[in-house]
Amino acid sequence: MRSKNSDPPESPETSETSPPLERVEITGLAHGGSGLGRIQGKVIFVPLSVPGDVVLVERVPGKKAYDWGRLHRILEDSPDRRSTPPCPLFGDCGGCSSQHIRDEAQPRLKEALFRNMLEHRCGTDPARVRPVVPSPLPFEYRTNLTLKVKGGRAGFFALRSHHLVPVNRCMLALPPINWVLEHLDGEVATLKAARVSEMRLATSPSDPRVQVSVKTEGTVEKGALRRLTSCFQSVPEVISLTVEGTRRRLVFPEDPSQALLSFPLPSSGIPRRENHTTALGPDVFLQANHQVNLLMIQELLAFLAGLGSGLDILELYAGAGNFTIPMGLAGHRVTACELHRLAVENAARNLAEFGLDSCSVHPVGAARFLERELAESKVRDVLLADPPRSGMKKEAALIAALRTPYVLLVSCEPAMLCRDLGVLFEAGYVLEWSLPLDQFPQTYHLESLNVLRLSKTHGR
């Protein structure tokens, strides 16, 4: 879950010597989840600390601009510190970074950090950042988990390590996922025989069935595949099994349409209809927190409604139609692109189900898609992009060249967002507003919806 581009960089694992313990007041939160303080003016990052803590640390030399602090003892607790993290694996498992912070404090601290990053990295007016949208649920919100598997045990890597921490229950996951994890705790030999190296479990808050996808080290022998199939077929909640070794294969069910999960559409911004859900098949991208995702879609639709009806929208990284379908149902025309074949097929199936002839998703990468738009001198009303965590290193400049009046960026990585915003700001775009959404409670990650407008002095 951690980005290679996240900063501050990873702390060193060991220290040759043990310097004297030093007292540090934690005054802020750094991107990546560590607390931030200073010793004799030099920045020090202290994992597992909270703004407001006074801690005793062992200083570990880092770079010229900062050091790391290995937490030794908490001298004074921050009011925002949780007395006891609820998960017994917290501190060992690398899946969560913030369970030591009170639930109500996490969104506020993330908002402050996000606001600070946009101000100091992009020169953005902090007033442009709207109040954070908290998650309705601090736990049991995740629709999907991707677990590493070693020696037949499934779990997450420890913090800054490839040491596996076995997990038979994750407090962030929706209950059906944990039902499957508990079953797998007794199937170590089966997973080991099939040489499973990674496993993804996906479900829906309105559909208590589970899709299972596993990656294996090479082709699975027939006997091991039969055992693996029997293992998952014996769990009533599991509706599909996909195995990917040298190639991807849907093992069961025979009919792929029986492997679809249903996800509710937003309750406002689009007309209610008899079938008010979308269907997603195995191995397509799911937003981790569906309730926060619905709130983000509603904010998007409300903004578009303020611009007018029947807008012509260009969409990048459409996935299976998370935004495409609601925008189409709201009456807009959407031309979208997505490189992942399964997602494109899934989006096409949903568009056909809703009769959205005015919307299309094309199987092409974002950069190539934008180059086509530029070559044809297309004029759209709005461009929407929801890129991966790595952002849009190449695509941002192409977006700037299109000169679309409004650009909407969805981001789950503030550092990459700041880089991409910088490119658009230089091209004459201004930030109307930015909305942070706490889609990932108990972690340092933060989603945001960002609305940019092309300045009149830089228009077509």
N, C-alpha and C positions, 0 to 999 in steps of 0.2 A: 504493500500500500504506500510505501514511502517513495517519493520522487527523487531521482538522482539530482534534480535541479533545486531541491529544497535547501534553504539556508536558515540557520547556520549549518555548516557541514557536520558530518558525523564526528562524534567525539572519539578520541583514541581509546582502544580497548584496555591497554595496560600502561603502567607507569614504572619506569626503572627505579625511581626513588619515591619516598613518601615525604613530601614537604610538610611543614607545620600546618595544622588546621587553622583556617581563617574564617572570620565572621563576615557574612554578606547579607545585606538587606536586598530582597528581591523586589524590584520596582516595576517590572514589566514582563510581558510574555513574548517570546521570540517565535518567529515562523519555524515550525517544526515541533513546537510544544514545550520547549525548555523555558524555565524561568530565566530572567535576565537581571543581573546586578553589576556592580563595579567594585573593584579593589584598586585603590590608589589611582582612580580615574580610568582604569582599563576594564573593558567589558568582559564579563564572565558569564557563561551559560551554564545553568545548573538544572539537569533533568530532574523531573519529579518534584520540582518546587513550584510555588504559587506566588503571584504578586501579592505582597503584604507579609510573606514569610520572612523571618530572620533565621538564617541557617549557618551551620558550621560545615565548611567544605574543605576537601583536599584539592588544592589547585593543580590542574594538569595543564602544562604549557600547550598552547594551541598554535595560533598564528600571531603575527605582529599586532593585529587589531583586536584580538580576543584570546581568552583562555577558556578552558572548561573547568567545571567544579564537580567533583565527585561528592555527592551528598553524604555527610557523616551523621549529622543530627539536626533536628529542627529545634531551635531555641525559642522561637515565638511563632505560633500558628497564625496564618492569614485568616481573616473572617471567611474567605472564600474556600478554605481547605475543607475537604470532606474528611471526617474523623477516621472512617474505615472504608476503603474502596470495596464495593460489593463483590467483585470477582476475585476468588482466591488466586487466580493466575496473574492478576495485574502486577506489573513490575518485572515479570519474567516473560510473559507473552507480548510479542511486539504488535499485536493487533490494535490495542488501545494505548493512548498516550495521556488521557486526561481524566481517568476515573478518580484521581485524587482531588479533583476540583468539583465543588458543588454543582449540581445540575443547572441551577438557576444562574450561576455565575459564568458558566462556559460560554453561552452566546454573547454575553456582554464583553468578556475579555477578547473573544474572537473579533467582535465588531471593532473594538478599539485598535487591535492590531491591524486589521484590514484597512481601517480609515488611515492609520499612520503610514502603512505601506504605500497607499495610493497618493498620499500627500507628499511623501519624501522621495518616492521613486518616479512619480509622474507629474508632480507639481499640481495635483488635483486639489481643488477646494474641498476641505473635509465636509463642508455643508452639503456637498453633492451626494454623500453617502447616507442613504436612508437607514432608519433603525433596523437592526437585524430581525429576521423572522426565525423564531425558535422552533425546534422540532416539537410537535405535540407529544411525542414519546421520546424519553431519554434512553430507554432500553427497548428491546424487542421490536426494532423498526426495520432491520435489514431484510431486504427481499432476496439477497443472494450472498453467498460466501464462496470464496476460492481458497481452498486449503492445500497446503503442501502435504505430501505423503512420503514418509521414509520408513522402510522396514515394516510396512503395513499399518503404521500409525498415522492418523490424520491430525493436523494441527497447524499452528502458525510458527513462523520463525521468531526466535527471541530477538529483542531489540538489538539492532546492529550486529546480527549474527546469523549464521546458517544452522544454528542449533535448533532442532525442532522441539516445540513445546506441545505435547499431545493435548487435544481438546475433544471432549465428548459432549460439551455443552458451551455454547457461546451466548452470553447475555445480550448481545446486540441483535441476534438473529430472531426472526419470526419463529414461533413454536414448531411448525412442521419441519423446519430445517434441523432443529435439535432432536426431534424424534428420530430422524435418519442418523444423526451423529451418534446418538445413544445406541442404536442398533449396530453401527459399524464398530463400536468399541469391542464387540465380540467376534469381529470378522478380520482380525489382523492377518491370519494365515491366508485368507482369500485375497485380500488386497496385495499381499506380498507375492503370492503365486502369480498374480496377473501383472506384476511389476508396475503398479499404479504409482505415478509420481506427482500427480496433481488432481484435485477433484473440485468440481463446482456444483453447488446445490442452489437451486432457485425455486422460489415460491411467490405467492401473491397474498396480500392482506385479505383478499376476498375469495381466495381459492386455495384451500388447505392441502393442495397436492404439490408434489416436488418433482422437478426435473433434475436429473443427475447426469453430469458429464465428467468423464475421467480421461486423463492423459496417461499414456503408458510408455515405458521405455522399449520402443519397438513393437513388433507384432505380438499379440497375445496368443499363446497356444490354445487349441480348441478346448481342452479340458479345463484350463484356467478360466477361459471365457465363459464356459458353462457355469462354473462355480460363481463367477462374478455376476452373471445374469441372474442366477438363482438367488444370490444374496440380496439383490435389489428388488427382484420380483416378490420376495417374501415380505417386503415392507408395504403395507396397504397404501400409504400416501404417495409412493413413488410411481409416477406415470410414464417415465421415459428413462432410457439409459443410452447415452452416446459414448462411444469409445473412440479415442483418437490416438493412434500409434503412428504407423507409416501413412495411414489415411484415416479420415473421419468416417464413422459408421454409426447409424442409428440402429441399435440392437433391438430395442422394442420401444413402442408398439410397431406393428407392421404398417399401420396407417398413421402417417405423421400428423394428421389432423386431430388424432386422439391425444397428442402430446402438448396441446396448447393450454396456456394459462390465461385466465381472464383478469384484466385490470380495469378498475373503474375510471371513467373519464371525469373531468372537472364538473362540479355541481353548478357552476355559473360560467357565463361567457359563451356558451353554446346551447342550442335548443335541446331540450330533453327528448329522448327518443326511446323506443322499446328496447333496443339493444344499446345500452349506454356503457359498453365496455369495449376495450380492444383486446385482441388475442395475440399472445407472444409465444413463439416456439422455442425449442431448446437452442442454447448457444448464441442467442442474440443479447445485445447489451440491455441491462435493466438499470434504471436509477435505483440507488441503494435504499432510499427512503421515499416510498411512494406517496406518503401524505404530504411531505414537503415538496415533492415534485408537483403534485396537484396545485399547491399554493403558488408555485413558480409559474405554472402554465396559466393560472388565473390572472396573475400580474401581467404576464405577456399579453394575454387576450385583451385585458382592460386597456393597456397602452395602445394596442393596434386599433381598438374600437375608437379611441380618441383621435386617431389619425384619419379614420374614415372607413367606409365599407368597401368590400370587393378589392382590397389591395393586391397588388402584384408583388409576390414575395419570393426572393431567392433564398434557399436554405442550404447550408453546408453541414456535413456530418449528421445526416438526418436519422441514422440508426433505423429502427423499425417504425419510425413515424411518431415518436413521442410528442413532438410539437406539430408535425405535419398534419396529423389527423385533426386535432382540436382547431388548428388554424383553418383547415378546409371546412370543418363543420360550422365555423363562425362566418363562413361566406367568402373567405379570401382565396385567391389563386396562388398555389404554391408549386414552384419548380425546385426540386431538391436533388441532392446527390449523396451517395453513400457507397463506400468501397466494398463493405462486407456483403458478400453475395446472399447469405442467409437472411440478413437484415432487410435487404432490398426486396427479396421474395416475400418476407413477412409483411413489410409495409404495403406492397402491392396487393396482397390478400386482404388486408384491412381496408385499404382505399376502395377496393371493389365491393367489399361487404357494405360499406357506407354509401356506395354510389358516388364517390368523389371524383368525377371525371375532370374536374378543374385542377387536380393535384397529381403530381407524378414524382417518382423517385428514380433517379438514373444511376446505374452501376458504374460510377467513375469517381476517381479521387478528387478532392477539393481543389487542388492547384490546377489540374487539367480542366476541371469544370469552369473555374474562373477564367482561364485563358480563352476558353471557347466564348464565354460571355463578352470578354473584351474584344475578341476578333469580330463578333457580330454586333458590337456596339449596342448591346441590350440596355434598356432603361427600366429599372425596377423601382418600386416605391420603398421597399425595405429589404435589407439583407440580414439574415439570422444565421449565426454560427455557434455550434456547440462542440468545440474541438476536444480532443483528448487532453490529458493532463499536461502533455508537452507543449500545448499551445499551437500557434500558427507562425512558425519561423519564416516560412516562405509565403504563405497565403495572405498574411496581413498586408504586405505591400501590394498584392494583386487586388485585395479588397479596396485599398486606398485608391488604386488606379481606376476602379469602376465608378467612383463618385456617386454611389447610391445615397440618396438624401438621409436615410436613417440606417444605422448599423447597430444590431443588437448582438452582444456577445454573452454567452453563457460560459462560465469558467469554474473549475474546481481546484485551480492552482493559482493563488494570487500573484506569485512571483512571475509566472509566465504571462498572466493577464497584464501585469504592468509593462512587460516587454512589448506585448502586442499593442497595448494602448498607446505606447510611445510612438510607434510607427503611424498610427492613425491620427494622433495629435499633430504630428509633423505635417501630415497631409491636409490639415485644416478641419479635422473633426473635433468637436467639443463634447464633453461628457454632460449629458442632461441629468442623469442620476444613476446611482449604483445601489443595488439591493443585495446585501449579503443574506444568505439563508443557511441556517445551521442544519445541513442535511446529514451531518456525520457526528452526532453527539458521542462523547467519550473519546474522540480523536481530535487532532489539531486541524483536520481538513475543513474547508469552508467553501460552499457553493456561492456563486453570485450571478445576478442578471444585470447587465450593464447596457445602458441606452446612450448611443452617440448620435449626434446630429452634425451634418456637414454645414460648416459656416457659410453664410450667404456670399462672403467674399471669395470662397473657394468652390462655388458651385459650378455646374456645367456651363 
